[in-house]
Amino acid sequence: MPNSVKTEHPHIVRLEGVCGGEPVIDGLRVTVRHVVTLHQRGESIVDMAEALGITEAQVFHALSYFFDHREEILAVIAQEEQAHARFTRP
């Protein structure tokens, strides 16, 4: 069983060996990055919760984590975008 590290945000943990150690919704493989990406696209709280199969409270806590750790999460998003760009080049 992976080592779980709780954060100061309810519902948000880090699990050793799960999703590269990114912060995730407790008990799921939904990363804070996933929630933030939908938020940046203008999705509503309800739509994000439905799309990811999580509760609205979990969405709020993921966004709260993001607002407290903006640089960390934006760096993870940038890395992900760079990785995708390598595979979509002609």
N, C-alpha and C positions, 0 to 999 in steps of 0.2 A: 504494500500500500504506500502511495507517495506521501512524503512528508508535507503536511499542510501548514502554511504560515498564514495566520489571520492578519488582516490589515485593520486600520482604524475605521474602515467603512464596513458596516454590516453587509453581509452577502458576498463580500469580495475577499478572495484568498489567493495565495500563490501555492501551486503544487509542484514540487520537485518532479521534473520529467514530464509534465503535462503542459502542452501548448508553449513549449520553450520557456516555461517559468513565468510567462506573462500573467498578470492578474486576471482571474476568471471569476465567474459567478460560482459560489460555493455549491459543490455537488454536480456541476455541469462543465462542459468544455466550451462554454461561451465566454469569449474574452471581452475585457473592457474595450479593446480595440474594435471588436465587432459592433458593439453598441455605439461607440463614438462615430464610426464610419457611417452608420445609418443616421445618426443625429446630424452629421455634417451634410448629409443629402437632404435634410429638411423633414425627415420622417417624424411623425408624432410619437409621443410616449406609448400610446395604445398600439399603434402600428408596429413600433419596434418590439414591444412585448410579444405581440402575436407572431411576428416574423421569426423571432428567435426562440419562441416557446418558453418565455420567462414571465415573471410578474412585473407589473408596473413599478413596484417597490424595488425590484432588482435592477430595473432600468435606471431609476433615480440614483441608486447607490453606485452603479457603474459610472454614471455621469458625474456624480459627486467625486468619485475617485479621480476621474479624468481632470476635473477642475482643480483638484489639489495636486495633481501630478502631470500637468499638461505637457511639459517638455519630454518626460519619459514616454508618454503614450504617442505623442506626435512623432517622436523618433522611431518608435516601433511601426507606426503607420508608414512613414517614409521608407523604412527598410523593406516593408512588404510591397510597396509600390515599385521600388527599384527591382525587387525580385521578379515581380510580374512583368515589368518592362523588358527584362532580359529575355523572357519567353515569348513576348509578343512582337519583337522586332522582326522585320522581314528578312 
